[in-house]
């Protein structure tokens, strides 16, 4: 849909507590980067308050960015003994410091809408939207494993930022249809109005050239993920000793970085597979298609759901996908039709056998990859198509306010 009639140089205040870098030439978060890009192209000016270092910002157009680089503090929540306390302290700290920047922006600029990117930010955004009489949108980037635990009072308290943040009344809630069953979580919490479910999109132009040149016989397995808990990278590494017995030339390529990198490298040394595991670190998003194209299989091994940007990109690059049948993964991948699904029981054993099978049969890899590409063409929108639905709805909210 053409939103040209709504191009009136409106200004949006985006707020995120996430310490992941949302945009830049050295690496980015596609969901955030594409949203900023598409809103800009549809006449919106952007002010961005985030939990990141603004010196990393390298955008091609003007974005006013104010950073609260508190990621080091939030990272302490990984320690189980103090995690709950750290989350409380971080939430309070971000509300105070973030509120200062929000109020300053609302006083200095003509803000038409406040846009929250996560549950830590939405309460604060709602408060100041009421004070300044502005509409507010809440974007939900997933609910991780909350669905599997939300019937427990203990876990609802443990995940209290999510429990509270999901129930903040806003003008529009935009959950990412990422397979973590956010729809069921919201239904459980009694949230049923002002919802717009959208799946992440794909930049098709960035991947189209990788399809004809990709390899299905080079014995390389690719894992592309942040190196954090729950991403399943250790499963891929633990599979390598048996894989190498069958395929001595096999290689595991790991693209991404995170707090567990040192632990994972130690695991490689312990298992004696260090020379067959290549840690590439974080790479710019415009280079990841090269890694998809130069791998025989793609591994997506997250514990909760694997319907994320990397799975979508792997489908669109005709990758032979091996993934876990959890969350909403089965909505996109069918076993032995457009990928290989691992059951949630005996995951390590099943993963190892699937990798060995795939490396033995390049022709099957090619067939599954081509079917994945066809599925992506039918099921996955472009970022422009996905954002068009969102922007149309947001413009209506602002015009009615």
N, C-alpha and C positions, 0 to 999 in steps of 0.2 A: 504493500500500500504506500502511496506517495504521501509523505508528511510535509510536503513543501509549504502547505498553507499554515503550518504551525511554526515555521522558522522565523521566530520573532526575537532572537537573541535573549532567550530566557537564561537564567543562571541557576544551576543546581549545586547544592552543597552535599558532596559525598563524604561519608564518614566511615572509617574502617579501623578496628583495633588490631587487625591482622598484621603481623610483622613480616609477612611475605611481600616481596617487592612487586607492586602491581603493574608497573610498566617500565620499559627501558630497553635499549638495544642490547644490553648484556644479559638479558633474561627478563621474563615477564610472566604474569598470570593471565592467560588468554581471556578468561571470563570477564575480568576487570578491565583489561586493556581494550578488548573489543567493545565493551559497554561505553567506555569513555570515548573511544573513536566514533562509534555510531551516534552517540548523543551529540558530539561535536558536529558531525556531518549533517545532523538534523537541526542545527541552529542553536544548540544549547552551549552555554559557557559553563566551565566546570571549575569549582573550587574543591580540592581534595584534602581531607584531614585523615592521616593514616599513621599506623604504628610502624613506620619505616623511616629510613634516612633519606631526606629529600635530595641530598647531593647525588643520589643514584638516578634521579629523574632525567630521562633523555627522551622527551616526547617531541613529535614533529610539529606540534602546535601548542599554543599557550594553555597551560593548565596551572592554576594557582594551587600550589601544594604546600601544606604545612605538616611537618612530621613530628611524631612523638616516638622516637626510637627506643621503645621499652621492651623490645623482643628478648633481650638478655634476661630481664626480670620475669617475663612470662615463661621463658624456657625452664625456669626453676620448678614449674608445676609438674615436670616430668618425674620429679622425685616423689615417689608414692607417699612417703611419710609426711610430706608437707604440701602435697599438690593441692588439696582442698583449700588450705589457708592461703597459698600463693594465688589461687584463682580469685579468692575474695579480695585480697590486697590489690591485685592487678585491676580487677573490676572497679574498685573504689578509686584507685589512682587514675585510671583512664577516664572515669566520669568527671573527676575534678579538672585534670589538665585538658581533656577534650572539651569540656564545657567552656573553658576560657577561650579556646580557639573558635568554637562554634558561635559564642556570643559576639566575639570580636568580628567574625565574618558577617553575622546577621546585622550588625550595626554599620559596618563599612560598606557592604554590598547589598544590592537589591536581589535577595534570594527568593526564588519562586517555589522551590521544592527542596526538602531534605531527604537524602537517600542513604539509608543505613545498609552496610555490607555484611553485618554479622550481629550475633546476639549480644555481644558485649557492648555494642554501640547503640542498639535500637532503643533502649530505655532512655538514654540521654537525648537521643534525637527526638523521641516522642515528647519529652519534657519541654524542650525548647521550641518544638513545633507548636505546642499549645500556647506558650508564652508569647510567641511572635506570630501566631495565627498562620502557620504554613502547613501545607499538606506534607505527609511523610510516607515514604515507601520503605519496606523492609525486604531486602534480598537475602535469601537463605541459600548458602552454598552447600547444603547437605547437613544431615543430622547424625552422621557417623553410625555408631552402634546403639543409639538411643532407643530405637524401635525394639531391639531385642531385650531391653532392660527396663522400659518405661513402666511396666506393671509393678515394679519394686519401688517402694517408698525410699529405700536407701539410695538407689541409683538415681531417682529423680532429684534427691537432695544433692547427691554427688555431682550431678550435671546441672546444678541449679541455674547457671547462666543460660543454658539452653531451655530449661523448663520455664523460666521467667521470660526470656527473650521471645520465645515463640508465641507467648500469650499477650504481648503488648499490643493494644488496639491501634492499628494504623490504617491509612487509606488504601493501601495495597500491599499484599504479601506476595512475593515472587519466589517460590521454592524452585530450586534446580531439580529437574527430574533426573537425578543421578543414581537411582536405584537403591538409595538408603531408606526408602519407604517413608519419606517425609509426609506423604499424603496420609498414611496411617497414623503417624505420630500426631499430626495436627488434628485428625479426627479423634484420637484418644484424648487429647487435651481440650476438645470441644471448640476448636477453631474451625469455622466453616464458611466464613464470609470474606469478601475482598481477596480472593485467591486467584492467582494466575500461574498455573504450572507450565513451565517451559523447559525443554531439553536444551543443553548447550549446543551451539552450532559448530560449524567447521569453516575454515578459510580454504575453500576448494582450490583456489588459484595457487596457494602455497604448496599443494601436494600433487597437483596434476602431473608434473613432470617426473615424479618418482615412480609412477606405476609401470611404465614400459621398461624401465632400467633396473628394476629390483631383482634380487637374487633369491633363489629357492634351493640353493645347493652349496652354500659356503660354510655350513656347520656353525653359524653364529646364532646365538640366542640373545635377544635384546630385552632388557628390563629398564623402563624409563619411569622414574618415580623419585620423589623426595625420599631421602634415606632416614625415615622416621619409623616409630613403632606402628605396627599394623599394616605396613606396606608390603610385607611378605618377601622382601628381597633375600632374607636369610634362607627361605625355602629354595630359591633358585640356586644359591651357593651350595647348600647341602645336597642338592641333586647332582652336582658336578662330578664327584668321584665316580659314581656309577655310570654317568653319561660318558666320561672319558674312557672307561673300560671298553665301551662299545664304539666310541668315536674319539680316538686319541687326539685328533686335530680340532675338536670342538672348542668353542670360546663363548664365554658369557660376557656381554658388554652391558655395563651399568651406567646409565646416563642420569645424573641428578646428584644432589648433595644434601647433607643434613647431619643431625647430631649423632647418628649411628654409624657414620662412615668408618671411624677408627675401629669400632667393634666389628663391623663387617669385614674389614681388611684383616683383622686378627683371626676371624673365623676362616678366611681363605688360607692363611698361613697354617692354621691348625689342621685343616683338612688336606693340605698339600696341593691346593689348586691355584695358588697365587698367580702362577704364570699363565693360567687360562682364564683369568677374570680381569677384565680391563675396566677400571673405574675412570670414566671420562669427566666426572664432575658436572657442574651445571653448565649448560650450553644455551646460547640464544635460541629462542623458539623458531626463528626462521632457518635454523640449521638442523632441527630434529628430523625433518623428512629424509635427510641423508642417512640417518641411522636406521629408520624404518626400512628404507630401500636396500640397505646393505646387511640385512639380517634374514636368516631363513625362518626363524620363528620369533614371535613377540609374546612375552610373558606379562600377564597382568594378574597379580597375586594378592590383592588387598583383602583384608579379613572380612570386611563388611559388604562392600559392593564394588564392582569393577566397571560400572557404567560412568566413566569419567572422560575427561578430554583425551587422555592417551589412548583409551580403547576406541573412541570415535575416530581419532586420527589413524590408528592402526588399521581399522576397517577401511578407511578411505584410501590408504596406501596399499591395499590388497595384501596385507600381512597375514601370515598363517598364525592365528591367535590361539594361545593356550591360556585359559583363565579359569577362575573358580566359579562354580555355579552357586553364587550367593546373592543376597539382595535382589536387585532387579536385573542381574546380568543375563538371565535366560530370556529376557524380553528382546534382547538384540542378538544374542549368540545361541545357536542351536548346535548341539554336539554332532560332529562329523558332517555337518551341512555347511556352516560358514565359520567353523572354528572347532576347538576341542575344549570341552567342559570337564573340569575336575570336580568330583563330588566333595562335599565338605568333610567327609570322614576319610581317614587315611590319606590326607592331602599330600604328604611328602612322597609316599609310595606311588600314588597315582600321577603326581607331577613328573617324577623321574621317568616313569614308563612312557608318559605322553611325549616328553622331550625326545627320548630315544626313538620312539616310533616315528615322530615327525622327521628327525634327522635321517632316518633310514629311507624315507619315502618322499623325495623332493616333488614328485608328481602330485602326491596328495596335498602337500603344502601349497602348491600352485593352485590346485582346484579349490581348496578352502579359502585361500586368499582372494581369488577371483570372485567367489560367492560372497565373501565379506564385503568386497567393494560394491557389488550389486545391491546388497542389503543396505549399505550406507547411502547409496544413491536414492533408495526408496524411503529410508527412515530418518535420515539426518538432515536437518535444514542447514543452510548457510548461516553464518553469523548475521548477515544482513536480514535474512528472512526471520530469524529468531528475534532479533532486536526490533524489527519493524513492529511485531506484535506488542512488544513491551512499550515502545515509545508511543505508539498510537494510544494505548491505555493510559499512560502517564500524562500525555498531553490533554486527554479528556479530563483527567482529575484536576489538573492545573487550571484548565479553562473553566471548570465548574466551581472552583474554589472561590 
